[in-house]
Every structure is written in structure tokens, then in C-alpha cells.
Amino acid sequence: MGFFKKLFGSDLDGRALATSTDISDYAQIDLLRRFVEPRPRHDAQEAMRWNRVLPRSYDDTLALFVKQGWLTRDGDLFQTTPAAAPFVEEYAARLDRGRQRAMEKVRTAIVARDCGEALDIRRQYESSHPLGSADWSGPEPQLSRSSLTRRILFLNHWLLDGLSPETVEWLKLYAAEQHLWEAYWQLPDAEIPAYVAADLASSALTPSEAAYWKAYQLALYVDNQETWQRCKGGDHVRRIEIAGPEDDHTCEFCRAEHGQEYLVARVPELPHRACTSPLGCRCRYEPVLESYEDLEA
């Protein structure tokens, strides 16, 4: 009976789908929540990804949602209806609980210096989502991600000069957690330890901002070093470009460096010591890819 219901369609129980442990069930509510704000159907490539996890085709699922009264259609735009709101909200709360559990487990693993376990937890968490990824975390991580994150925990760099051991330890854990998720967020000022706020005190930044940007610099340093090492060890990249954001916080020294290309062996070390931005140096290495003709020249 269940097979024929899925094949030919029937009334759906939104609350049951939102709380189900079967991915083909809750994938339907995951798709539905994408239409809380009016939007067109997903493109063909994205729809194909949904086809792999939904119990019926993407287009048939949207049509069934409209029939159920969960979606309205206005031209090319679809939007959820008030009838769908209760179980869409219930599913959103479920996602939030899952995120908090995964983050706590990752944090515990990082405190234990087990970045491999932390990466496994991230992968398991993301694979539980219908499309295999979470809305808020980074792209599918490389296997080397955990070893890069681990470097942060044992980093000895001038970026940490003048800070107390307690502040250094806290910043490394904060930076490592964000680096492993490939997602960056500011903590509320109330969650910044007093000793960290005192060490990073700045008239230009709040404690939350100061902690965020210092941790971001640690993660960026590790990523820049990895980029440089990969370019140095390969034969397909001869030059590296200095790139970075162009905004009101970009200092003149860094601005002048943006777009400059250097031979791999001669590229300036990042972060720039001469940077005067209150946020710190945000420059990054970008490999300059060359054609075979360029390499032979």
C-alpha cells in the first residue's frame, strides 16, 4: 500500500514527515521550506539532486504540495502557505537542534585535539541532510581539512604575541572550530571571556569583533600556508597573486598589494606585518593558473 501511495500520491501528513527518521520523508519538508520566500523552481541540475532523495520526482512533488494546499503558485513563483507553516517551523527547529548537537560534539573533539574525529562528526552531520550538505557550513571538506585545522591548535606565530596563554588557547579553539566547519560567526559579547576581551581591547572593535577577526586571521594564515606549500611543491604554478577584500577596512598597504603577482619562491609572507587595518590583514594567496603554452615559454 505504501508503495502505491508514493507512486500515485495521497494526502501527506506534514508533522509525520517533519519528524520522520526516513530521509525520503523529511526531504519533502526540507524542499518545502525552500519556498518560505517566493521563488521559482530550482534549476534542472538542482532538481536532479532532489530527484535522488525524494519518493517521487521533483516536479510531481511540487504539484502534490500545491494540491495539498502547502504551496501556492503565482506565475513562475512558488510560496508556502499558512497551512504548511506549523510543520515547516517544526522541521526548522529540528534542524537547529541537530546543528547544536553536532557543534557541541565537534567542539568536544577539538578540545581533545582529535580533529580527525571532529571532521568525521561534521561529515556524518552533513550526510544526514537530504542534499548531503548544511545551509550554514562550507563545501564538502577535503580529507586534509582535519590536519589543517590541527595546525591552528599548535600554531606559534607573531599574531599571538602579547596575549596571555589563556587567551591564546581560547582563540585557537575558536579559530579551529570555525576552520573545521569552513564557516565563520561572531559570538555575542557576553560569550567572550573577560580575559580575552581585556587582551584584545580596542577602541575600534567590540570584544566580539576583536575575537572574531583575530581567530579569522589564525585560520586564514593556515590556509595561506597550505596554498603556498601546494604551489611550491607543484610544477603547474609559477606565480601567486595577492588578493583580498576591497572595502573601508582595507589599509593602503594591503590595497597596493592586491593584484600583484610574484614568483612562488618570492611571494611576500602573509599576513602583512605592515597592515594597519583594525581587522588585521585579510590578504590571501591565489595561484595564477597558466596554460601549457605559458609554462613552455
N, C-alpha and C positions, 0 to 999 in steps of 0.2 A: 504493500500500500504506500509506504513512504517513497518508494522509487517513482510511482506514478504521480504522486503529489508533486514531487520535484520536477518531473518531466512536463506535466500538463498545467501545473500551477494550482494554487489553492490559497485560501486565506492564511496569512502568516501571523504568527504570534511574536510581536516585536520584543516584548520583555523576555520571552524564552530565547530568542535569537541573541539578544544583548548579553545574556548571562550564560549562554551555552559554552561548553568546552570544545565543541566541534568547530574547527576553523572555517568550514564551509557555511556554518550557521552565522557566526559573528562577523564573518567577512561581509555579509549583506548589510549589517548595520554600519560597519566600517565604511562601506561605499556610500550608504545613505547620508552619513554625517558630512561627506564632502560637499553636500548641496545645501548646507545650512544657509550659506550666502548664495544668491542666484549665480549660476554658472552654466556654460554649455556642457555637453557630454565630453568625456575625455577623448583625447585623440586616439587614432587606431592602435598605435603601439601600446599606449597605456591600457586601452580597453582589452587588448590581448592578454596583458598581465592579469587583469581581473578575471578574464575567462578561465584562467588556470585554477582559480581558487573558488569561484562561485559555483553553486549547484546547477545553474542554468547560464545561458550566455549573458554577456553584459547588457545588450540591448533588451533581451527578454526580462532581465532583472529590473531595468528602469521602467519598462512597460508595466510590470507587475506592481512596482511601487506606486505608479500613477493609478492603477486600478484599485490598489489598497487604500488610496487616499493619503498616502505618505508623501507623495511628490506632486507638485503642480508643474505644468509646462506652459511657458509663455514664449511662443516662437522657438528660438533655439535654446532658451534658458530654462533650467530646472531649479526648483527650490523645495526644501522640505516644508511640510505643513505643520500646523499646531498639533495635529493628531500624532505625528511622529516624534514630537519634542520629548515626551517622557522617557522613551527608551533610548533615544539618541543621547540624552543627558545621562542616563544610567550607564550607557556604554562609555561615555566620556569620563565618568567617574571611575569606571573600571580601568580605563587606560591610565588614569592618573595614579591609581593605587599600584598598578603594575610598574609604572615608572619609578615611583618612590621605593618600592621593594628592590628593584634592580639597582638603583643608585646606591642604596644602603649596602647591598651586597658587594658592589664594585668598590665602594669606599672602604669597606672592611678588608677586602683583598689587597687594596693598595696600601693601607696602613700596615699590613703584614708583609709588604714588599713582594707580593705574589701577583705581578702584573699579568702573567700568563693566565692565571685563574680569573683575574678581572676581565680580560679580553674574552674568555670563554663565557662568562656571565653576560657580557654585552651581546655576544653573538646569539646566545640562547634566547635572550630577551627580544632581540630584533627579529629572530626567526619565528617568534610566536605571532607576529603581525601578519596580516593577510598578504601584503606585498613584500614581506621579508625585511622591512626597514621601518624605523620610527620617524615620526614627523620632525622630531626635535634633534636627533643625533646626526652625526656625519654620515658620509657614504660608507659602503661596505668596507670594513677595515682590512688592510693588508696584514699578512701574518707577522710582519716585522713591527706592527704597531706596539705590541706589548714591550718589546725590547727598547724601542724609542722612548716610551713612557717611563720605563725603568731608569733611563739615563737622567731624567729630571730628579729622581729621588736621591741620586748620588752626585748631583751637579755641584761643582766648586767653581764659581765664576764671579767676576767683579760686580755683576748685577746684584749680588747678595752682600757686598761689602758694607760694613757698618750696621748690619742688622743683627739682632740678638739670635742666639741658637734656636730659641723657641719660635721666633718669627720666621726664621729660615725653614724650620721643619714644617710649620703650618703652611707657608707659601708653597713649598714643594708638594705637599699633599693636595692642596687646592689646584695647583697647576697640573699635576699628574692626573687627577680625576677628570678635569676638563679635556686634557690632551687625549686621554684614552677614549672618551666619548666623541672627540672631534666636535665638541660643542662648547660654547663659552657663555657664561652667565654671571651677572653680578649678584652678590649676596646682599641682603639688607644690612644696613649699618649695624643693626642690633646683633647680627650674627658674626661680626668681625671682632675677634678677641681684643680686649683693651690694650694688651701689649703689642699687638700687630698695628692697631690704629696709632699708638704712640710712636712706634718705629717708623711708620710711613707717613706721619703727619705732614700735611701740605696745605698751604693756603689756596692752592689751585684745585685740589681734588677732595672729595669726601673720602672717609675711610673705605667705603665700599668701592669707589672708583680707583683709589690708590692700590688696594689689594688686587682688584681685577686686572689692572694694567701691569702690575709687577708680575703676577702669575702668568699673564699672557706673554710677557717678554721671555720668561723661562721656557715656555712651550715653543715659542717661535724660534728661540735660539737652538733648541734641539732639532727642530725641523730644518732650519737653515744649515746646520752642520751636516745633517743627513743628505740634503740636496748637494752640498759641496763635495762630500765624500763620494757620492754616486757619480758625479760629473768627473771627479778626479780619477776614479777607477775605470771609467769607460773610454771608448775610443770614438764615440759618436758626438761628443760635445766638447768644443774647444773654448767656448766663451760662456760667461754668465752675465746676465743683466741684473742690475739693482732695480727692484720695483718696490712700490709702496703706495699707500693711500695719499691722495691729494686733497687735503681739507684744511680747515682753520687751525688744526693742531699740528700740522706738518711744519717742522722747523726749516729754516732756509738751507741749512747744511744738507739735510736729507733730501729736500726738494731738488737741490742741484745735482744730487747723485742719481735721482730717478731717471731711468732710461740709459744710463751709462753702461757700456759693455766692457768686460775685462776678460783676458785670458784666465782660464780656471786657476792656474797657479799664482796669478797676481791679483785676484779679486780681493778688495778690502774685507776685513773681517767684520761681520755683523754680530751684535748691534754696534752702531757707530758710537764711539766714546764721545764724539763732538756733538751729538744730538742734544738739543736744548728743549725739546718738546716736553711738557709736563706729563705726557702719557708715556714717554720713553720712545726709543727708536722702534718703529714698526716696519722697517725695510725688510725685504725678503729677497732671496736668490731665485732667479728664474732662468733655467737653462735656455740657451739660444740654440734652437734646433736648426741644423744646416742640411742642405741637400747633398747627395753624393758628389755632385759636381763641385760644390764648395769645399768638401773635405779633400777632394783630389787636387784642388788648386794649390 
